[in-house]
């Protein structure tokens, strides 16, 4: 990799240019981001290399990825439209033997969403960020999409097709997740039949924005999910609960208010996007993210990607479903299972807890970069195993009792769950049935208590309709 990278850099930046350091940064589910330090004319310069992972195609898991070649085109068009983006320096060609990607300038700023939402150094700029996001989205949506449509680099997609494509992806995985079937019913029934078509960034959220603590947004990153569709979709994705990083009472990225964003966006775009339009697409965004998590877990299950990140991301599917619950269902009937007592000494849960502590306190501090990140992911996996041992059997018993009462049947949980999903899919159940809604909320909340209990607590502060 380093030899090929050196050849690529020298061919683009001139003879004698030397790569002195190359670091693969953490994060990035389907693409790699590298920090490249280059010695050029006696001075060190830093660049950013965006590259498709070797183990996967340039498409993002059958969920709409446009690929890095188109992403580079989008960034260049965005820069020309006044959007804050890095400058593309060079594109990788087939003879470079580096896959697919491009080199761009390195910009300074913070991209870690939880720091932007919580760290004291961003306290002064946070109240201004929602309006800045509105202005940047207005500039993005003003880009002429016709060249991308005419060259088939982007697709124009109506709302109902987005829903159906995502639902089909879920169904192809062969897993029964009743809340996803329930949510799909809502999204297909209430999909806007008409809406504007603008170029959507597709992944405009806290975590893909580079923020300076004094000036605010310095760059809009990661354009791989772009499309041409309803402008409210881009606005809503920024407000999805998963990207608030625990600051759930602040609808916009955990740092701002939706009213501020809409005021700035409507002022700069000349449109009149309203809250109810955003609400629909927030439901979709939570639905899409849950399916995306399941799809990434499937790449682990099928051996496409064996990184420990993938099954852990798969467990985040319950977070998206909880957000759908809070957006669509009334509050009440929150069933959190009690711990299961084991006669073992030490119990399975205690063994998992010991492993989690060892990974967090002894292993991770000895490592750096990607290795440290993966050790922390492994610690999270041990925590999930611990809670699954403590809560799982009781949660499943409660779920079974509720479904047996609902269907007046003594079938096993797997068969009952499949029956529930099947009847939701064909419209055989009334989605307004209070027993059904209570069961869905209780089931999803119990699963999140296992997968990510902190998310469950934070979600109670989320803004609910």
VEXSESE-609974 format. One record per residue (C-alpha): residue number from 1; chain; y, x, z. Coordinates in steps of 0.2 Angstrom, whole numbers. Each point is the difference from the previous one (the first is absolute). Example, Ala and Ser with C-alpha at 12.3 -4.5 7.8 and 13.67 -1.06 7.14 Angstrom:
BEGIN
pos, unit, yy, xx, zz
1, A, -22, 62, 39
2, A, 17, 6, -3
This chain:
BEGIN
pos, unit, yy, xx, zz
1, A, 0, 0, 0
2, A, 13, 14, 5
3, A, -4, 10, -16
4, A, 3, -15, -11
5, A, 15, -5, 10
6, A, 7, 17, -2
7, A, -2, -1, -19
8, A, 8, -17, -1
9, A, 15, 5, 10
10, A, 3, 16, -9
11, A, -2, -9, -17
12, A, 13, -12, 5
13, A, 12, 10, 11
14, A, -1, 16, -9
15, A, -9, 17, 0
16, A, 0, 9, 17
17, A, 1, -17, 10
18, A, -12, 1, 14
19, A, -8, -13, 11
20, A, 1, 6, 18
21, A, -7, -15, 9
22, A, -8, -17, -5
23, A, -3, -13, 14
24, A, -9, -16, -3
25, A, 10, -13, 11
26, A, -8, -14, 10
27, A, -1, -18, -6
28, A, -2, -7, -17
29, A, -15, -11, -3
30, A, -2, 2, -18
31, A, 12, 15, -5
32, A, 3, 17, 7
33, A, 17, 7, 4
34, A, 2, 19, 2
35, A, 14, 11, 6
36, A, 2, 15, -11
37, A, 10, 15, 5
38, A, 5, 11, -15
39, A, 8, 17, 0
40, A, 12, 0, -15
41, A, 13, 13, -4
42, A, -1, 7, 17
43, A, 2, -17, 9
44, A, -12, -12, 7
45, A, 1, -18, -7
46, A, -10, -15, 6
47, A, -7, -13, -12
48, A, -11, -15, 2
49, A, -16, -3, -11
50, A, -7, -17, -2
51, A, -18, 0, -6
52, A, -15, -12, -2
53, A, -14, 3, 12
54, A, -15, 9, -9
55, A, -12, -13, 7
56, A, 8, -15, -8
57, A, 8, -6, -16
58, A, 19, -2, -1
59, A, -2, -19, 2
60, A, 2, -6, 18
61, A, -16, -8, 5
62, A, 1, -14, -13
63, A, 15, -7, 9
64, A, 13, 4, -13
65, A, 4, 18, 0
66, A, 10, 6, -15
67, A, -5, 18, 1
68, A, 11, 16, 2
69, A, 5, 2, -18
70, A, 8, -17, 1
71, A, 7, 3, 17
72, A, 9, 15, -7
73, A, 8, -11, -13
74, A, 5, -12, 13
75, A, 8, 13, 11
76, A, 10, 7, -15
77, A, 6, -18, -5
78, A, 5, -4, 19
79, A, 10, 16, 1
80, A, 9, -5, -16
81, A, 4, -17, 8
82, A, 7, 8, 16
83, A, -15, -2, 11
84, A, -2, 14, 13
85, A, -15, 9, -6
86, A, -6, 18, -2
87, A, 3, 9, -17
88, A, -16, 3, -10
89, A, -1, 19, -4
90, A, -16, 0, -10
91, A, -15, -10, -5
92, A, -18, 6, 1
93, A, -9, 2, -17
94, A, -18, -1, -4
95, A, 0, 19, -3
96, A, 6, 3, 18
97, A, -17, -5, 7
98, A, 8, -8, 15
99, A, -4, -18, -4
100, A, 14, -13, -1
101, A, 17, 2, 8
102, A, 17, 8, 0
103, A, 12, 12, 9
104, A, 16, -7, 7
105, A, 14, 7, 11
106, A, -2, 1, 19
107, A, 12, -11, 10
108, A, 3, 1, 18
109, A, -2, -16, 11
110, A, -12, -9, 11
111, A, -14, -11, -8
112, A, -11, -4, 16
113, A, 3, -18, 2
114, A, -3, 0, 19
115, A, 13, 13, 3
116, A, 13, -9, -11
117, A, -3, -16, 10
118, A, 0, 8, 17
119, A, 7, 17, 1
120, A, 16, 2, 9
121, A, 7, 11, -14
122, A, 0, -15, -11
123, A, 8, -12, 12
124, A, 18, 1, -8
125, A, -6, -2, -18
126, A, -14, -13, 3
127, A, 13, -15, 0
128, A, 6, 5, -18
129, A, -18, 2, -8
130, A, -3, -18, -4
131, A, 16, -1, -10
132, A, -4, 17, -9
133, A, -17, -7, -4
134, A, 7, -15, -8
135, A, 12, 10, -11
136, A, -14, 12, -5
137, A, -11, -15, -4
138, A, 14, -8, -10
139, A, 1, 16, -11
140, A, -18, 1, -3
141, A, -1, -18, -5
142, A, 14, 3, -12
143, A, -10, 12, -10
144, A, -5, -6, -17
145, A, -19, -3, 0
146, A, -2, -3, -19
147, A, -4, 18, -5
148, A, -14, 0, 13
149, A, -6, -17, -5
150, A, 0, 4, -19
151, A, -9, 16, 3
152, A, -13, -8, 11
153, A, 4, 12, 14
154, A, 4, -15, 12
155, A, -6, -18, 0
156, A, 10, -16, 3
157, A, -9, -10, 13
158, A, 3, -18, 6
159, A, -2, -3, 19
160, A, -16, -10, -2
161, A, -8, 14, -10
162, A, 4, 13, 14
163, A, -9, -11, 12
164, A, -15, -4, -11
165, A, -2, 19, -4
166, A, 0, 5, 18
167, A, -12, -15, 5
168, A, -12, 5, -14
169, A, 0, 18, 7
170, A, -4, -6, 17
171, A, -14, -11, -7
172, A, -7, 14, -9
173, A, -3, 10, 16
174, A, -12, -13, 6
175, A, 6, -1, 18
176, A, 4, -17, 9
177, A, 17, 0, 8
178, A, 5, -18, 3
179, A, 18, 3, 3
180, A, 2, 8, -17
181, A, -8, -15, -8
182, A, 12, -11, 10
183, A, 15, 10, -5
184, A, -5, 0, -18
185, A, 0, -19, 0
186, A, 18, 0, 6
187, A, 6, 13, -12
188, A, -8, -8, -15
189, A, 7, -18, 5
190, A, 18, 6, 4
191, A, 2, 14, -14
192, A, 17, -2, -8
193, A, -3, -7, -17
194, A, 16, 8, -6
195, A, 10, 15, 5
196, A, 10, 15, -7
197, A, -9, 15, -7
198, A, 7, 17, 5
199, A, -6, 17, 2
200, A, -8, 1, 17
201, A, -3, 16, 9
202, A, -15, -7, 8
203, A, -2, 10, 15
204, A, 18, 0, 7
205, A, -2, 2, 19
206, A, 3, 10, 15
207, A, -11, 15, -3
208, A, 5, 2, -18
209, A, 18, 2, 3
210, A, 8, 17, 4
211, A, 13, -2, 14
212, A, 13, 12, 6
213, A, 6, -4, 18
214, A, 18, 1, -5
215, A, 1, -8, -18
216, A, -15, -11, -1
217, A, -11, -1, -16
218, A, -1, 16, -10
219, A, -15, -4, -11
220, A, -11, -15, -5
221, A, -18, 7, -2
222, A, -17, -5, -6
223, A, 2, -11, -15
224, A, -19, -2, -4
225, A, -1, -19, 2
226, A, 15, -5, -11
227, A, -1, -16, -10
228, A, 12, -13, -8
229, A, 0, -15, 11
230, A, 10, -11, 13
231, A, 13, 11, 8
232, A, -4, -9, 17
233, A, -16, 9, 0
234, A, 8, 17, 2
235, A, 11, -6, 14
236, A, -14, -8, 9
237, A, -11, 15, 0
238, A, 13, 10, 10
239, A, -1, -14, 13
240, A, -19, -1, 2
241, A, -5, 3, 18
242, A, -11, 15, -4
243, A, 15, 10, -4
244, A, 11, -4, 15
245, A, -10, 13, 11
246, A, 0, -11, 15
247, A, 18, -5, -1
248, A, -5, -17, -5
249, A, 16, -9, 5
250, A, 9, 9, -14
251, A, -6, -8, -16
252, A, 5, 14, -12
253, A, -10, 15, 3
254, A, 1, 0, 18
255, A, 18, 5, -1
256, A, 11, -14, -7
257, A, 3, -19, -2
258, A, -5, -10, -15
259, A, 17, -9, -1
260, A, 8, 17, -2
261, A, -12, 5, -14
262, A, 2, -16, -10
263, A, 19, 0, 2
264, A, 1, 17, -8
265, A, -13, -3, -13
266, A, 7, -16, -6
267, A, 18, 8, 0
268, A, -6, 14, -11
269, A, -12, -9, -11
270, A, 9, -16, -3
271, A, -16, -10, 5
272, A, -3, -12, 15
273, A, -16, 4, 7
274, A, -4, -10, 16
275, A, -11, 1, 15
276, A, -13, -12, -5
277, A, -3, 10, -16
278, A, -2, 16, 10
279, A, -12, -9, 12
280, A, -12, -4, -14
281, A, -1, 18, -6
282, A, -2, 6, 18
283, A, -15, -10, 2
284, A, -6, 7, -17
285, A, 4, 18, 6
286, A, -10, -2, 16
287, A, -15, -8, -11
288, A, 2, 14, -13
289, A, 0, 14, 14
290, A, -16, -7, 8
291, A, -9, 0, -16
292, A, 6, 17, -4
293, A, -7, 6, 16
294, A, -16, -7, -3
295, A, 0, 7, -18
296, A, 3, 18, 7
297, A, -14, -3, 13
298, A, -11, -4, -15
299, A, 3, 17, -8
300, A, -7, 8, 16
301, A, -15, -12, 0
302, A, -4, 3, -19
303, A, 3, 19, 2
304, A, 15, 1, -11
305, A, 10, 8, 14
306, A, -9, 6, 16
307, A, 16, 4, 10
308, A, 0, -7, 18
309, A, 17, -8, -5
310, A, -8, -13, -11
311, A, -11, -9, 13
312, A, 14, 0, 13
313, A, 13, -7, -13
314, A, -14, -13, -3
315, A, 2, -6, 18
316, A, 18, -3, -3
317, A, -5, -15, -11
318, A, 1, -10, 16
319, A, 18, 4, 3
320, A, 5, -8, -17
321, A, -10, -15, 5
322, A, 8, -2, 17
323, A, 17, 1, -9
324, A, -6, -14, -12
325, A, -5, -10, 16
326, A, 17, 2, 8
327, A, 9, -5, -16
328, A, -11, -15, -4
329, A, -8, -7, 16
330, A, 8, -7, 16
331, A, 0, 10, 15
332, A, -13, -4, 14
333, A, -19, 3, 4
334, A, 0, 19, 1
335, A, -17, 5, 5
336, A, -2, 18, 5
337, A, -18, 5, 5
338, A, -4, 7, 17
339, A, -9, 17, 1
340, A, -19, -1, -1
341, A, -8, 8, 15
342, A, -14, 13, -5
343, A, -14, 6, 12
344, A, 0, 17, -8
345, A, 8, 15, 9
346, A, 10, 6, -8
347, A, 3, -16, -11
348, A, 2, 1, -19
349, A, 19, -4, 2
350, A, 2, 14, 13
351, A, -8, 13, -12
352, A, 11, -6, -14
353, A, 15, 1, 12
354, A, -5, 18, 5
355, A, -1, 5, -19
356, A, 17, -8, -3
357, A, 8, 10, 14
358, A, -8, 16, -6
359, A, 6, -2, -17
360, A, 18, -4, 5
361, A, 2, 12, 14
362, A, -11, 15, -4
363, A, -3, 0, -19
364, A, 16, -7, -8
365, A, 12, 12, 9
366, A, -10, 15, -7
367, A, 3, -5, -18
368, A, 14, -2, -12
369, A, 5, -10, -15
370, A, -14, -11, -9
371, A, -13, 6, 12
372, A, 10, -5, 15
373, A, 3, -17, -8
374, A, -18, -3, -3
375, A, -5, 5, 18
376, A, 12, -14, 5
377, A, -8, -12, -12
378, A, -17, 4, 7
379, A, 7, -3, 18
380, A, 6, -17, -6
381, A, -18, -3, -7
382, A, -7, 4, 17
383, A, 12, -12, 8
384, A, -6, -14, -12
385, A, -18, 3, 5
386, A, 5, -1, 18
387, A, 8, -17, -1
388, A, -13, -6, -12
389, A, -13, 4, 13
390, A, 10, -8, 14
391, A, 6, -16, -9
392, A, -10, -2, -16
393, A, -16, -10, 7
394, A, 11, -12, 10
395, A, 12, -3, -15
396, A, -15, -3, -12
397, A, -7, -12, 13
398, A, 16, -10, 1
399, A, 2, 0, -18
400, A, -18, -7, -2
401, A, 3, -14, 12
402, A, 16, -5, -8
403, A, -8, -1, -17
404, A, -16, -9, 6
405, A, 11, -13, 7
406, A, 11, -1, -15
407, A, -15, -2, -12
408, A, -12, -9, 12
409, A, -13, 14, -4
410, A, -10, 12, 9
411, A, 0, 13, -14
412, A, 3, 19, 3
413, A, 18, 7, 0
414, A, -2, 8, -17
415, A, -6, -16, -9
416, A, 14, -11, 9
417, A, 13, 13, -5
418, A, -6, -1, -18
419, A, 0, -19, 0
420, A, 18, 0, 7
421, A, 6, 12, -14
422, A, -9, -10, -13
423, A, 7, -16, 5
424, A, 17, 7, 1
425, A, -2, 7, -18
426, A, -4, -17, -8
427, A, 12, -10, 10
428, A, -13, -9, 11
429, A, 10, 2, 16
430, A, 16, -7, 5
431, A, 11, 16, 4
432, A, 11, -11, 12
433, A, -15, -3, 11
434, A, 5, 6, 17
435, A, -18, 6, 5
436, A, 0, 10, -16
437, A, 17, 8, 3
438, A, -5, 4, 19
439, A, -16, 8, -5
440, A, 9, 11, -13
441, A, 13, 6, 12
442, A, -13, 3, 14
443, A, -11, 10, -12
444, A, 13, 11, -7
445, A, 8, 4, 16
446, A, -16, 5, 8
447, A, -4, 11, -15
448, A, 18, 8, 2
449, A, -3, 3, 18
450, A, -15, 11, -5
451, A, 8, 8, -15
452, A, 18, 3, 6
453, A, 5, -8, 17
454, A, 17, 7, -1
455, A, 3, -9, -16
456, A, -5, -16, 8
457, A, 12, 2, 14
458, A, 15, 4, -12
459, A, -4, -14, -11
460, A, 4, -12, 14
461, A, 18, 5, -2
462, A, 0, -3, -19
463, A, 11, -13, -8
464, A, -10, -15, -3
465, A, 5, -15, -11
